[in-house]
Amino acid sequence: MRSLLLALLTILLQSQEAFLVKPYLQLGDAPRPARNERLDLLWHAEDRDAAWTVEVRGGKGWIPQTAPSFRHLDVPPLPAHRIYRVTLRDLAPGAAMPYRVKQNDAVVFEAEAQARKPGAHRMIVFGDAADGSKRQAAIAQAIQAQHPDAVFITGDLVYGRGRAAEYRSVFFSCYNSEAVPLMRRVPFLGVPGNHDVPFSKHPDAAAYFAYWSQPLNGPALKAGDKNAAPVILGVHDAVVAASGAAFPRMASFSFDYGKVHWTVLDSNVYTDWESPALKVWLEADLKAAKTATWRIVALHHPLFQSSRAHFDDQWMRPISPILEKYGVDLVLAGHVHNYQRTAPLRFKPTKAGLRGKPVEGEFTVDEAYDGRAITRAKGPIHIVTGAGGAELYDLWQTDARASWQPWTRTFISDQHSFTVLDVDGRTLKLRQLDAEGRQLDGITLTK
């Protein structure tokens, strides 16, 4: 026992010296399940040469993976550093696979990666979280206690300007710590929110594109294109270079997990989903998901919500008919720092104004669905899950039902919380839990 503890302590000390950010898992450019699954493993280290190797444990011992690649990120205030990446290959679907990282032939990190499951699984969803607060830490602890298979963040990934320095101080330090080792065990996915896009006074803004590794199957946008995240030459050059092919394409994408098809949309104000190129991509993506039992759309800005904060940020509403046409079941959003759930609803836009102005239209609400006795919904259910850690909005509205829109069914703005999706075949269960793991809301959907 003493020798084992000594070995673990040695690895821990070596790990602290080897990494600026310890290894974390991403889905990578692998949108569809495969017989042999894969995950991307990333870490950050000082900008100096070292011999890195990664191994995955298989039936016949440790299997070397391909040599890690890296990109430089040299932008203040952080010192220049390297973002390493390697793809863990030939993972058995659904298996927890041990892996280890070596530096100069010495093991400096060990963990276990959860490969994508082909069937029943648990996805945890939350948004608007990483501000370095005790609330964020409490929610992270509660999420870990739920043992997710994967995590999705609905935007505003890190506060307050999506900077590399902020990722270092309040994001990785929370979700990939020794106390909460989530990111080293399960893949995190996410979509950029308005706090994650380039900001003119911060050269290290938009670090999402450099630090995340997600599918690159979204609209084929290039830097400077209409609908692409705006960058300023001479300001954001370092982040763009470190992002490679991910900028700006990784802002929107799709992926499958089990029998769920996820369509992830950049909903920031510079993106117009009524433009022909984006609209064609959205329709084609949803149409192609023929074998999916469930369809989920995830974005930052909600189409429908009751909070007084951001009430007129309705510019994504015009895509409603497309979502309804292709049978989208859930629309998951953040942006508004509370939890809300609508009834299943359909919406026909009749008048759309400028960005930040109301989008008028006709509603058809499924009044029969209650998520308990009646579990087949007629229309998408819209969820706001933006209570992941940042300061809450409109606390008074929790008990002020008269302030809710008529199609709002649950509104909880006085507690931080996160969403748990348990999918098993033709049954999907949604639960909203608080920082103590107590259930605040819950519904069931069946097909």
C-alpha positions, 0 to 999 in steps of 0.5 A, spaced: 500 500 500 505 504 501 509 503 495 502 504 491 501 511 494 508 513 493 507 511 486 501 515 485 504 521 489 510 521 484 505 521 478 501 527 481 508 531 482 510 530 475 503 532 472 503 538 476 510 540 473 508 537 466 502 541 464 499 548 464 492 545 463 492 537 464 489 533 459 481 533 457 477 530 453 473 532 446 469 529 441 473 531 436 471 531 428 467 525 429 460 527 428 457 520 427 458 513 432 463 508 429 464 501 430 471 503 433 470 510 437 475 515 438 476 521 442 480 527 442 485 528 448 488 535 449 493 539 454 497 545 454 504 545 456 510 550 456 512 552 449 519 548 449 520 541 446 519 535 450 517 528 448 510 526 449 507 519 448 500 517 449 497 510 450 490 507 451 490 500 455 487 494 451 486 487 452 493 486 450 496 491 454 498 499 453 497 501 446 501 507 443 497 512 440 499 516 434 504 522 436 501 528 439 501 534 434 501 541 437 499 549 435 502 555 439 498 560 442 502 566 444 498 572 446 498 576 452 497 576 458 498 568 458 506 566 456 506 563 450 504 555 450 503 549 446 496 546 445 497 539 444 492 534 441 492 526 440 486 522 438 485 516 442 483 511 437 479 504 437 475 505 443 470 500 444 463 503 444 461 505 451 467 502 454 471 506 460 478 506 457 484 507 461 489 512 458 496 515 460 500 520 458 508 520 458 513 526 458 520 523 456 518 516 458 515 518 464 508 517 466 505 524 468 498 523 467 493 517 468 485 517 467 479 513 464 476 516 458 468 514 457 467 512 449 461 514 446 455 509 448 451 506 442 445 506 446 442 508 453 446 514 456 446 520 460 448 527 457 448 533 462 446 540 460 447 547 463 450 554 460 452 561 463 457 558 468 464 559 468 465 565 472 470 563 478 464 563 483 462 558 489 456 557 485 459 555 479 464 550 483 457 547 487 454 546 480 460 542 478 460 538 484 453 536 483 454 534 476 460 530 477 455 526 482 450 524 477 456 520 473 454 523 466 457 520 460 458 527 456 457 534 458 454 540 453 454 547 455 449 552 452 454 558 451 457 563 455 462 558 456 467 562 460 466 569 463 467 575 461 470 575 454 472 568 452 479 569 453 485 564 454 486 567 460 479 566 463 479 559 461 486 558 465 483 561 471 476 559 472 474 554 467 479 548 467 481 549 474 473 548 475 471 542 471 478 539 470 481 539 477 483 533 482 476 535 486 472 535 480 476 531 474 470 531 469 473 533 463 479 528 463 473 522 464 468 525 459 467 529 453 465 536 454 461 539 448 459 546 447 456 552 443 459 559 443 455 564 446 455 572 446 461 572 451 465 567 447 466 571 441 472 576 439 472 582 443 476 588 440 480 590 446 482 583 448 487 579 443 486 572 447 478 573 446 475 567 442 479 562 445 474 557 444 476 556 437 483 554 439 481 550 446 476 546 444 475 540 438 469 539 436 466 536 429 467 541 423 461 539 419 458 545 420 456 551 414 463 552 410 465 559 413 471 562 412 474 568 416 471 574 414 465 571 411 458 574 412 455 570 418 462 568 421 465 570 428 468 577 426 475 578 428 480 584 427 486 583 423 492 585 428 488 583 434 486 576 434 491 573 429 494 569 434 488 566 436 486 565 429 492 561 427 492 557 433 485 555 431 487 552 425 481 549 421 476 550 427 476 558 426 470 560 424 467 553 422 466 550 429 461 555 431 456 550 428 456 543 427 452 536 428 453 530 432 450 523 434 450 520 441 446 514 441 440 515 437 440 522 439 441 527 433 444 534 436 444 540 431 448 545 434 447 553 432 451 559 433 446 564 435 450 570 436 447 576 433 452 576 427 449 570 424 443 570 420 439 563 420 435 566 414 440 567 409 440 561 404 447 558 405 445 557 413 438 555 412 440 550 406 445 547 411 440 547 417 435 543 413 440 538 410 442 536 417 435 535 420 433 532 414 439 527 414 438 525 421 433 519 419 435 514 423 435 518 429 430 517 434 430 524 438 432 530 435 435 536 439 437 543 437 442 546 442 444 554 441 445 560 446 439 564 445 433 562 446 427 562 441 422 562 447 422 564 454 419 569 459 424 572 463 424 580 463 432 579 462 433 579 454 426 578 453 427 581 446 433 577 444 428 573 439 432 573 433 432 565 432 424 565 432 424 564 425 427 558 424 421 555 428 418 552 422 424 548 420 425 545 427 417 543 427 418 540 420 423 535 421 421 533 428 425 536 433 423 534 440 427 539 444 431 546 443 436 547 449 438 554 450 442 558 455 443 566 455 438 567 460 440 566 467 435 561 470 431 555 468 425 555 464 421 550 460 415 551 455 409 546 453 410 543 446 409 549 441 409 551 434 410 558 432 408 561 425 412 567 424 408 573 421 413 579 423 420 579 424 423 586 426 430 588 427 435 584 432 433 585 439 426 587 437 420 582 438 418 577 433 411 576 432 407 570 430 402 565 431 402 560 437 399 553 437 400 550 444 400 542 446 395 543 452 394 536 453 402 534 454 404 534 461 410 529 461 407 524 466 401 521 464 401 524 457 408 523 454 408 524 447 409 531 445 406 535 439 411 540 437 418 542 440 419 543 448 424 549 449 428 549 455 432 555 458 438 552 462 442 558 464 443 557 471 450 554 471 453 558 476 453 566 473 449 571 477 441 569 476 436 573 473 429 575 475 429 572 481 422 575 483 419 571 477 419 564 480 413 566 484 410 571 479 406 566 475 402 572 472 409 575 469 410 568 465 408 567 458 402 563 457 406 557 454 411 557 460 410 551 464 416 551 469 420 558 471 425 557 476 430 563 477 432 563 484 436 557 484 442 555 480 441 548 477 443 544 471 439 539 466 440 531 466 437 528 460 437 520 460 435 517 454 434 510 453 431 507 446 424 511 445 424 514 452 427 521 454 427 523 461 429 530 463 430 532 470 432 539 473 437 539 479 439 544 484 446 544 487 444 539 492 442 534 487 435 535 488 430 535 483 426 542 481 423 539 475 422 533 471 418 530 464 418 524 460 418 524 453 416 518 449 416 516 441 
